[in-house]
Amino acid sequence: MSAMGKILILQVLKMSAWFQLALICKAHQDPIATNGHLFPWNKVRLPDKIVPVHYDLRIHPNLTSLNFTGTVKIEVLVKEETSFVILHSKDLEITGATIIPEQDLETDSLGKNVSVLEYPSHEQIALQAAEPLAAHRKYRLCIEFQASLAEGFDGFYKSTYRTVDGEKRILATTDFEPTAARMAFPCFDEPSFKATFSIKISRERQHLTLSNMPKIMTLELEGGLLEDHFDKSVKMSTYLVAYIVCDFRAVSAVTSSGIKVSVYAVPEKWNQTHYALEVAVKILEFYEHYFNISYPLLEKCYINARISFFLLDLVAIPDFQSGAMENWGLITYRETSLLYDPQTSCDADKLWITKVIGHELAHQWFGNLVTMEWWNDIWLNEGFARYMERVSVNSTYPDIQIDDYFLNVCFGAMARDSLNSSHPITNPAETPTQIMEMFDAVSYDKGACVLNMLKDFLTEDVFQNGVIRYLRRYSYKNAKSDDLWDSMANTCSEEDFTGGFCYTRSQAQTHAYHHAEEHMHLKEMMDTWTLQMGIPLVVVERSGKQVRIRQERFLKGVLQEDPEWAALQSGYLWHVPLTYFTSGSGSVGRHLLRTKSDTIELEGEVSWVKFNADMNGYYVVHYEGDGWDSLIHLLDRNHTALSHKDRTNLIHNAFQLVSVGRLSLDRALDLTSYLRRESENIPLLQGVGYLEVLYRMMERRGISDVAEGLKRYILQYFKSVIDKQTWSDGGSVSEKRLRTELLGLACVLGYPPCIEKANQLFTSWVNSNGSVSLPTDVLRTVYLIGAQTSEGWNQLLEYYRVSLSATEKNKILSALTQSRDTDKLTKLIDLSMEGEVIRTQDLAAVIATISRNPAGQALAWNFVRNNWSKLLEKFHLGSSSISALISGTTSHFSSKEELEEVKVFFDSFEGQGQELRIIQVVLEVIQKNIRWLERNLHVLRKWLVDNVQRT
């Protein structure tokens, strides 16, 4: 190298001292800011030296240029002296920042400009003060920023809709949970950093604005803009902040306690908001009574001369990824979760809307009033809200029969929790991706089912009192699981204390199995359900009056004879609150199983024993010896000796036990033979559902003889109940659900009378140009059959384009995905990717339903593989959409070749999702499917030969 070259290199190295520092820091894993300087914080979680007290947020979104500018003034308290402030910011351009000491706040001081360092890897910025910030002093951080409205579904993002005239209109809305407030304004974006908020939003005259609190004034700005000012909020976490700029219309009513409830939607869908308003008012009043705590925004807020009432707004957003979001006082929903059209919405839609409203209103207490300390305990929000769906809807809308739906909630939780890739209810989560993955069936559904089990164990009154104590004790604060158990174990007034624990004397006498030691060990008991994953298998063996019980870990796809079985069982022990009844008992017996095995002495000789009364417990039961034989005989002889929930529970347990080798498939199928005499729809649907699952597995695998055998069996065995179904909308909710499910299945299986009737209704509907009203319970089935012809498919797609009913669009889209024409399926995928005709929010559902179609399973899986990078541009890595895309296209695979294909693809991710928990889930599910087929295909084939009548 020449001397001149060496000199140039030395000059470059001297000029790039920060670059050299960056290399050194990188070797030591020190964070480097975007400008090459050392970032003063290296953890994902924020330091606790500074806490926010109040945010003054001013936002100006421009719905023409699709960007926004803003200023946030954050009053903070410095707990320890520090020279920098670390807070969150993602995809925001910081245009200026100052820090003003408390003593200068009353003056005109603009504060001192501070340097801003950005560290995108942790979504953090650092404000570096020229002088240290003193401990125990307050300061005001003033930060100016700008950004584009986000294109996805997180942060402050753009949504659109078209009027009936085809005009495209734009709105701006927020969705911050769990870690997206930082995309809208710089903030301390962790749940424990609660603060108050004052929000001001600029808008054009044709728009309106909504936020968490009531609007207190509107100012005229230069250029014809208006600025709406909202009242100061209660203390809340950043993920609950919300604001919307739109041109929606609302319908309103006032609750008995004076809360104005409004439901907003795009103007053309205003007439679909009335049912949601009725539900919201009734359930809000129920919760105020049940919790004995006023609607929390009303409780702590002062009502000054500017405000005469408090608000709860529910808003249907055209583009929304999840079902709904519980922002305090401004709850946002997907349109299908809020809007009810009597012409096209069936009772299943009504159930969905009612329970989602119940869920989100429960969050105003669970999650908003009392917030989990960190995302590892998100179940305290979501599990409780899922549980309270059942409680609130049962009380306000008993005809909907949500109790029967709740059985399926627990069945779904068990399906997920019986895999080794499950996780504890309380589970570590640090990164945004890990946090998003916590919003799953374990946190929601298992959390709800464990709470229901605890309620059954403690009794309703004791449980409710514990809930109220928990909410009161931690109002406007943060809590963790231990705080809940402490509140549950101490629920009484002083005069109710007996034996050193909180339990009334009358309750103690009525429920003898509740003794002091059990209450003292409530935390120990509940830790076995929240701190370890999985579900217990309770093995029961009766010998005369003695019942021997033992517990194991229930793990699908793993048999006792497998080498790994012992290791996978090691260390697992639950405190299981067992319930049982017998042929000779008039009441439910109770026993707390704390050890691996135990013995129960019955009062007399019995012919059968059934554990898990009404399936209030979260466990699977296996009956050894002649236990199953006696129960199968009971169902054949007198099935009404058991409740319909117990019958449903037995069917579920039998088929689950097949997957662990404890019960043969033919015995599980034999158990369902009593269903020809079943009068209740829930156990009937449970049994038919398992047969349908088997049929679809065989059809996808191309095992045509077994698929044909199952088809014949279903149509023969359930012919009488299928033929009883009317193509109308009459009957109870469960009868309507049975009609929808049975007629849909019968048509899929090619039952001629079903197809003929569906075609007749479809033709009539088409000829009327959509003016003929079809029965809503059979709408999906009619569309499904109509979509099987090319002409019908095209007509449905065209009607999909113009329909104003989100629930109807869902039904049409489901039908379109069942075409056997792969060109048409490809068109649906393309339209979903474009996001105009079919919204991007529906892409994951479209791909998943196409994948369940035998003609589309390879198409869907190849699409995901070939477009993975594009999908990650549309959805965040740990989002529900990405999980649904992965699970929906692979979890039905059942061959070793498919397993290897999935493994190879996921191994190639290289940081683009390789760590996702859902990947481990689907790999385990595929392995389970393979093993199930290897063990049970020949059994199923023989059983069908023995049970299907040949014609």
Buried (B, 14 or more C-beta within 10 A) or exposed (E): EEEEEEEEEEEEEEEEEBEEBBEEBEEEEBBBBEEBBBBBBEEEEBBEBBBBBBBBBBBBBBBEEBBBBBBBBBBBBBBEEBEBBBBBBBBBEBEEBBBBBBEBBEEEEEBBEBBBBBBEEBBBBBBBBEEEBBEEBBBBBBBBBEBBBBBBBBBBBBBEBBEEEEEEBBBBBBBBBBBBBBBBBBBBBBBBBBBBBBBBBBBBEEBBBBBBBBBBEEEEEEEEBBBBBBBBBBBBBBBBBBBBBBBBBBBBBEBEEEBBBBBBBBEBBBBBBBBBBBBBBBBBBBBBEBBEBBBBBBBEBEEEEEBEEBBBBBBBBBBBBBBBBBBBBBBBBBBBBBBBBBEBBBBBBBBBBBBBBBBBBBBBBBBBBBBBBBBBBBBBBBBBBBBBBBBBBBBBBEEBBBBBBBBBBBBBBBBBBBBBBBBBBBBEBEBBBBBBBBBBBBBBBBBBBBBBBBBBBBBEEBBBBBBBBBBBBBBBBBBBBBBBBBBBBBBBEEEBBBEEBBBBEEBBEEBEEBBBEBBEBBBEBBBBBBEBBBBBBBBBBBEEBEBBBBBBBBBBBBBEEBEEBEEBBEEBBBBBBBBBBBBBBEEEBBBBBBEEEBEBEBEEEBEBBBBBBBBBBBBBBBBEEBBBEBBBBBBEEEBEBBBBBBBBBBBBBBBBBBBBBBBBBBBBBBBBBBBEEBEBBBBBBBBBBBBBEBBBBBBBBEBEEBBBBBBBBBBEBBBEBBEEBEBEBEBEBBBBBBBBBBBBBBBBBEBEEBBEBBBEBBEEBBEEEBEEEBBBBBBBBBBBBBBBBEEBBEBBBEBBBEBBBBBBBBBBBBBBBBBEBBEBBBBBBEBBBEBEEBBBBBBBBBBBBBBBBBBBBEBBBEBBBEBBEEBBEBBBBBBBBBBBBBBBBBBBBBEEEBBEBBEEBBEEBEEEBEBBBBBBBBBBBBBBBBBBBEBBBEBBBEBBEEBBEEE
